[in-house]
Amino acid sequence: MQRIIDWYQPGAIVLQCGSDSLSGDRLGSFNLSMKGHAACVQFMKKFNLPLLLLGGGGYTVKSVARTWAYETGLAAGVHLQNSKSPSSLEETRLSISNAK
């Protein structure tokens, strides 16, 4: 990538962060972890150019949402803590109703 940056001297980087390469994606066949996927964002951020992240791909909603939130935090310089998320919509409903 360094040679490409040096050659083209872009004013910004547009990075498509499709998460269909994540392990467990219903349609993808790759096996990346969320942190492995996010390492690409960290790598591209090191070029110190404006960085535009785009979503796309990813067919397991829970994985997509967590990955994009994590990568957006990395791009913004915010470290998001790992928190245990509910494993189902029903658990989410229960935790919301119990909080009332």
Secondary structure, DSSP 8 states (H G I E B T S, - for coil): -HHHHHHH--S-EEEE--GGGBTT-SS----B-HHHHHHHHHHHHTT-S-EEEE------HHHHHHHHHHHHHHHHT---------SSHHHHHHHHHHH-
